[in-house]
Amino acid sequence: MWELNHNNCLVSHAPLLAQMRAELASIGEKERILKERRADREAYRYLLEAHRLTARECFFDELLLNVAPQEGGEDGQLAA
């Protein structure tokens, strides 16, 4: 008798269980997408920072190359 009631209970709750499984799968998929987006953002930040550092180094190199040398005095020392 218990088995009959238990089977009826499972059958009557089958749609609810199926819905809950679908919701869990949906939540899992959303979590996976968010993790991928977070990884993409981290990669983008890393590349942006690398670009900024490279651009900054190039800018300073250009500044150093464009600085005219100062004339030395009679002794070969720099003028004050």
Residue, then its C-alpha position, 0 to 999 in steps of 0.5 A: m500500500w505504501e509503495l502505491n501511495h509513494n508511486n502516486c506521489l512521485v507521479s503527481h510531483a513529476p511535473l514540479l520536479a521537472q520544472m525544478r530541474a529545468e530551473l536549476a539547469s538554467i541557473g547553472e547556465k547563467e552562472r557559467i555565462l557570468k564566469e565566462r564574462r568575468a574571465d573576459r573582463e579580466a583578460y580585457r583589463y590585463l590587455l588594457e593595462a599592458h597597452r597602457l604600460t607599453a604606450r607610457e614607455c614609448f612616450f617616455d622614450e620619445l621624450l628622452l630622444n627629443v630632448a636636445p643635448q645641453e652645450g658644455g662649457e669650456d671645461g666640457q662641463l654643463a652650464a649651470 
